[in-house]
Amino acid sequence: MNMFVVYLLSFVGTSVIDALWHLVIFGRWYGEWFTPVARMVDGKIALQLLPGILSQLLVVASIMFVVLYKTQGHPKPMEAALMGSIGGILAISVYGLVNFSLINNWGLEITILEVIWGPILGAVSGALIATLSKKFL
């Protein structure tokens, strides 16, 4: 049960940070860059909520697995941030590069942001997982 609490809180925290990056910090640019490849309804990007939530659940699960497995369930924040950054590269950065290689109008700018964002989100999420693990596990 405690592992579920760590996962749930990590999911919420990571999702808030990810939303801030995509909607607030770089929201204008992401909107411009996604529009040529996005599913559109009435001139607005139409998010498919279920696949979006599922992808976020998988990203957090992947980062959590890498952090807890590599640290044998006792992560120190800096070690967890490093392991999380690797998880972020695998979950986010690779996604940006694959999209750039396959999707016709996927731009270089958004690819660069996704490659940079992967290890940052992973590191922050990893440190969050370490903090929550100490409290709940």
Backbone as a ProteinNet text record, in pm:
[ID]
protein_1_A
[PRIMARY]
MNMFVVYLLSFVGTSVIDALWHLVIFGRWYGEWFTPVARMVDGKIALQLLPGILSQLLVVASIMFVVLYKTQGHPKPMEAALMGSIGGILAISVYGLVNFSLINNWGLEITILEVIWGPILGAVSGALIATLSKKFL
[TERTIARY]
82.8	0	87.1	195.2	282.4	346.8	379.4	436.9	335.1	209.1	104.7	95.8	108.4	105.1	221.5	340.8	457.8	432.1	379.2	351.6	246.9	138	29.9	78.9	149.5	201.3	307.7	388.2	487.2	418.3	311.8	235	177.9	118	59.4	168	276.4	384	449.3	480.6	543.6	449.6	322.7	224.6	209	210.6	201.1	323	441.3	564.2	563.3	521.7	515.5	414.7	301.5	199.7	251.9	322.5	379.5	475.4	559.6	654.8	581.2	484.6	418.1	312	247.1	136.2	171.9	264.4	294.8	429.6	535.8	669.9	689.3	658.5	674.2	541.9	431.7	298.9	274.8	314.9	291.6	363.8	489.2	568.3	518.9	487.4	434.5	305	220.1	96.1	122.4	216.6	250.7	311.3	398.5	470.5	385.5	291.9	206.3	93.1	48	-68.3	-57.7	57.5	63.3	46.8	71.6	64.5	-46.2	-115.5	-213.1	-349.5	-423.1	-564.2	-638.2	-710.5	-774.1	-926.6	-994	-1139.7	-1172.2	-1244.2	-1282.2	-1161.4	-1050.6	-931.5	-850	-883.2	-808.5	-756.3	-642.9	-587	-684.3	-718.1	-812.9	-735.2	-709.6	-638.1	-722.5	-662.3	-724.9	-687.5	-777.6	-747.1	-696.9	-763.4	-724.5	-582.3	-546.3	-407.9	-307.1	-346.4	-258.2	-229.2	-332.2	-314.2	-234.9	-266.4	-194.5	-45.7	-13.2	128.5	198.8	131.2	191.1	206.9	108.6	119.5	240.6	263.1	375.7	509.4	514.2	637.8	677.4	582.4	612.2	648.2	577.2	608.4	749.3	786.3	919.7	1028.7	1009.9	1108.8	1117.1	1002.9	1001	1071.6	1045.7	1111.6	1263.1	1310.5	1454.9	1516.8	1453.3	1507.1	1511.2	1400.3	1394.1	1472.4	1473.6	1548.8	1698.6	1745.2	1888.6	1940.7	1856.6	1900.5	1860.2	1808.6	1764	1661.1	1577.1	1466.1	1501.3	1628	1671	1744.5	1672.4	1739	1779.6	1898.7	1941.2	1899.6	1862.3	1808.4	1895.7	2025.9	2112.2	2122.3	2133.6	2137.9	2004.4	1895.7	1763	1743.9	1796	1786.6	1864.1	1981.5	2059.6	1986.5	1937.8	1864.2	1736	1668.6	1547.6	1575.6	1689.5	1722.7	1740.9	1797.7	1810.8	1672.2	1584.4	1446.8	1377.4	1401.3	1342.2	1391.9	1520.1	1574.7	1504.3	1490	1426.9	1279.2	1210.5	1066	1028.8	1102.7	1063.2	1153.7	1283.3	1377.5	1368.6	1361.3	1351	1222.4	1113.8	986.2	1000.9	1068.2	1087.6	1168.9	1273.4	1357.3	1284.3	1208.2	1131.2	1027.5	958.5	861	927.5	1045.4	1116.9	1154.2	1185.6	1224.9	1105.8	986	870.9	760.7	739.7	623.8	665.1	591.5	624.7	650	562.5	576.1	625.4	689	744.9	874.5	880.3	992.4	1115	1225.9	1351.6	1342.8	1274.1	1265.1	1197.8	1085	1013.5	1094.5	1167.8	1254.2	1361.6	1424.6	1528.7	1470.2	1352.9	1289.9	1259.3	1210	1178	1305.2	1411.9	1538.8	1594.3	1581.5	1626	1532.9	1403.1	1303.6	1308.3	1337.5	1338.9	1423.6	1552.7	1634.3	1599	1549.6	1510.8	1389.8	1284.9	1165.6	1201.1	1282.3	1322	1397.8	1489.7	1568.3	1479.2	1390	1299.1	1206.8	1154.7	1067.4	1143.7	1267.1	1349	1374.1	1406.6	1427.5	1297.9	1186.8	1056.4	1030.4	1058.6	1040.2	1127.9	1251.4	1341.2	1284.8	1238	1181.4	1058.4	970.8	847.5	880.9	979.2	1018.4	1066.7	1144.4	1193.7	1079	976.3	863.4	768.6	744.9	639.3	687.2	811.8	856.7	946.6
-120.2	0	126.6	125.9	242.8	272.3	166.7	184.5	254.7	221.5	287.1	435.3	468.9	609.8	685.8	625.8	689.8	710.1	608	617.2	725.3	723.6	820.1	963.7	987.8	1122.5	1162.2	1066.3	1093.1	1126.7	1055	1081.2	1223.9	1261.2	1395.7	1502	1486.4	1585.8	1597.5	1484	1484.4	1544.1	1512.5	1564.5	1715.6	1767.3	1912.7	1981	1926.3	1984.4	1976.8	1863.3	1845.3	1941.9	1959.6	2053.4	2196.9	2234.6	2369.3	2392.5	2294.3	2304.7	2320.3	2231.8	2229.1	2336.8	2378.5	2473.7	2616.7	2632.3	2766	2815.4	2743.8	2791	2797.8	2688.8	2684.7	2662.6	2695.5	2670.2	2729.7	2853.4	2919.6	2846.4	2810.8	2744.1	2602.2	2529.6	2395.1	2401.1	2496.9	2511.2	2533.6	2621.6	2649.9	2527.6	2457.5	2346	2219.7	2202	2083.7	2099.7	2220.2	2243.4	2175.4	2181.2	2116.1	1963.7	1901.3	1754.6	1705.7	1797.5	1760.8	1726.3	1651	1624.3	1754.1	1810.3	1940	1927.7	2005.1	2015.3	2163.5	2218.8	2360.6	2452.2	2419	2502.8	2492.3	2397.3	2379.4	2236.7	2222	2088.8	2008.1	1888.3	1801.4	1689.2	1706.3	1606.5	1481.2	1368.2	1239.8	1208.9	1234.1	1231	1095.4	987.2	855.1	817.1	825.3	793.7	890	1015	1112.2	1074.7	1037.3	995.3	865.2	772.6	645.2	666.5	755	779.4	839.1	928.5	988.4	883	795.3	686.6	598.8	569.5	486	557.5	686.6	763	759.1	787.6	789.4	649.7	548.7	410.9	373.1	412.8	381.5	450	576.4	650	591.1	561.9	505.2	369.3	286.9	156.8	172.8	258.4	278.4	327.8	424.6	482.1	377.5	310.8	217.1	89.3	43.1	-78.1	-52.7	54.2	83.1	116.3	176	215.5	112.1	-0.3	-109.3	-61.7	31.3	78.2	180.9	225.3	325.1	439.9	515	618.1	741.1	789.5	920.4	1020.6	1142.3	1236.6	1257.7	1274.1	1297.8	1173.3	1056.4	932.2	909.6	938.6	923.1	1020.3	1142.3	1239.6	1190	1131.9	1079.1	962.6	868.8	754.9	802.2	899.5	955.2	1022.7	1091	1156.9	1054.2	938.5	831.6	781.8	762.8	723.9	828.2	955.6	1063.4	1065.3	1034.5	1026.1	913.6	798.5	684.3	708.9	780.3	799	921	1029.6	1155.8	1192	1191.7	1233.1	1142.3	1011.8	916.9	941.8	971.2	1002	1119.4	1225.5	1341.1	1307.8	1228.6	1190.6	1097.5	1003.7	913.3	993.4	1085.7	1168.8	1248.5	1302.8	1381	1293.8	1167.5	1079.6	1028.1	1026.3	963.9	1059.9	1168.5	1254.9	1368.6	1384.1	1477.7	1620.4	1678.1	1817.9	1835.6	1733.9	1744	1822.7	1938.8	2029.8	2002.3	2057.5	2044.7	2114.2	2228	2302.9	2221.6	2158.6	2079.6	1954.9	1901.4	1786.5	1825.3	1938.3	1984.9	2004.8	2067.4	2086.6	1953.9	1856.1	1725.9	1652.3	1663.6	1599.9	1664.1	1793.9	1864.2	1833.6	1831.6	1814.4	1675.3	1573.1	1436.1	1419.4	1450.7	1432.3	1529.1	1647.4	1742.1	1687.8	1650.4	1595.6	1469.2	1383.2	1260	1285.9	1382.2	1413.6	1468	1558.3	1614.9	1505.9	1423.6	1314.5	1214	1183.6	1092.5	1144.8	1273.1	1333.4	1331.2	1355.3	1347.9	1205.4	1108.3	967.9	933.8	982.6	957.4	1017.1	1139.9	1208.6	1134.1	1096.5	1025	885.4	820.2	685.7	688.8	790.5	801.8	819.7	889.1	916.5	796.7	725.9	624.5	479.1	454.8	315	272.8
0	0	0	77.5	82.4	-52.9	-128.6	-261.9	-352.9	-339.6	-418.2	-382.9	-255.3	-212.3	-275.1	-273	-334.4	-483.6	-549.4	-692.1	-721.8	-647.1	-670.4	-650.6	-541.3	-515.9	-619	-661.5	-766.1	-897.8	-927.8	-1049.1	-1046.6	-935.1	-924.2	-935.9	-859	-861.4	-997.9	-1058.7	-1190.7	-1295.1	-1286.7	-1383	-1371.1	-1249.9	-1229.9	-1291.3	-1264.8	-1319.8	-1472.3	-1525.9	-1671.1	-1733.7	-1669.2	-1719.9	-1717.8	-1612.6	-1606.5	-1722.9	-1751.5	-1863.1	-1996.3	-2020.7	-2150.8	-2169.2	-2061.4	-2075.5	-2036.2	-1942.4	-1892.5	-1945.7	-1915.5	-1950	-2101.1	-2171	-2316.8	-2388.6	-2323.4	-2377.6	-2514.4	-2533.9	-2661.9	-2774.7	-2750.3	-2853.3	-2879.7	-2772.8	-2793.7	-2874.7	-2843.6	-2919.2	-3067.3	-3098.6	-3238.5	-3306.6	-3234.9	-3296.1	-3307	-3213.4	-3219.1	-3319.5	-3342.7	-3427.6	-3564.2	-3633.9	-3765.8	-3762.5	-3646.7	-3640	-3547.6	-3482	-3378.6	-3435.4	-3356.7	-3382.7	-3347.1	-3443.1	-3422.9	-3429.1	-3341.8	-3343.5	-3326.8	-3422.3	-3421.1	-3402	-3467.7	-3463.1	-3335.2	-3247.2	-3122.1	-3113.2	-3044	-3023.7	-2938.2	-2985.4	-2915.1	-2846.8	-2720.8	-2642.3	-2625	-2648.5	-2618.6	-2474.1	-2380.6	-2238.1	-2188.5	-2225	-2174.7	-2216.6	-2345.3	-2381.6	-2317.9	-2300.3	-2235.2	-2090.8	-2018.3	-1878.1	-1872.1	-1960.3	-1962.8	-1989.2	-2082.5	-2111	-1989.1	-1918.8	-1798.4	-1688.5	-1673.5	-1576.2	-1606.5	-1733.8	-1773.7	-1755.3	-1785.5	-1764.9	-1618	-1529.9	-1386.3	-1336.5	-1382.3	-1341.8	-1386.6	-1506.5	-1557.5	-1475.5	-1447.8	-1368.2	-1228	-1169.8	-1035	-1033.2	-1132.7	-1139.2	-1147.3	-1238.4	-1254.9	-1124.6	-1061.4	-937.2	-826.4	-801.3	-688.7	-715.7	-838.1	-870.8	-857	-915.8	-916.8	-777	-694	-559.3	-455	-499.1	-411.6	-309.1	-351.7	-269.7	-164.7	-161.9	-63.3	-133.1	-214.7	-294.8	-212.9	-239.3	-190	-297.3	-260.3	-359.7	-483.3	-466.7	-583.8	-672	-609.3	-684.3	-756.7	-687.8	-747.3	-863.1	-850.4	-958.8	-1081.5	-1059.3	-1170.8	-1237.3	-1157.8	-1213.6	-1281.7	-1220	-1279.9	-1413	-1422.2	-1548.8	-1660.1	-1626.2	-1725.2	-1766.5	-1668.1	-1699.1	-1785.4	-1757.5	-1836.9	-1980	-1997.7	-2133.4	-2209.2	-2142.3	-2208	-2237.2	-2148.2	-2164	-2247.6	-2236.2	-2299.6	-2417.8	-2395.8	-2500.9	-2622.1	-2597.7	-2708.5	-2786.7	-2714.9	-2779.9	-2877.4	-2834.2	-2920.7	-3044.1	-3026.8	-3140.4	-3237.2	-3183.1	-3270.7	-3349.1	-3282	-3352.8	-3463.9	-3436.5	-3537.6	-3657.9	-3631.3	-3741.5	-3821.6	-3761.3	-3827.2	-3872.1	-3801.1	-3827.5	-3919.5	-4025.7	-4132.8	-4083.8	-4008.8	-3968.6	-3824.6	-3769	-3633.9	-3645.4	-3579.1	-3598.1	-3512.2	-3555.1	-3481.6	-3345.7	-3339.4	-3213.9	-3103.6	-3135.8	-3035.4	-2999.5	-3094.7	-3066.9	-2966.3	-2986.4	-2893.9	-2754.9	-2745.8	-2614.6	-2546.5	-2620.8	-2561.9	-2517.2	-2595.1	-2557.7	-2430.5	-2416.9	-2295.7	-2179.2	-2205	-2098.7	-2035.5	-2113.2	-2061.4	-1936	-1941	-1820.7	-1707.7	-1741.2	-1635.6	-1560.6	-1634	-1568.6	-1491.6	-1551.7	-1484.9	-1356.3	-1358	-1237.9	-1126.5	-1161.4	-1060.6	-1006.7	-1096.2	-1054.2	-967.7	-1004.7	-925.9	-785.2	-774.9	-642.6	-561.5	-626.8	-559.4	-510.1	-592.6	-553.9	-433.9	-432.8	-319	-191.5	-200.6	-84.4	-31	-123.6	-83.5	-30.5	-87.4	-41.8	102.5	135.7	273.5	371.7	327.8	416.3	427.6	316.5	316	309.2	271.1	257.6	373.4
[MASK]
+++++++++++++++++++++++++++++++++++++++++++++++++++++++++++++++++++++++++++++++++++++++++++++++++++++++++++++++++++++++++++++++++++++++++

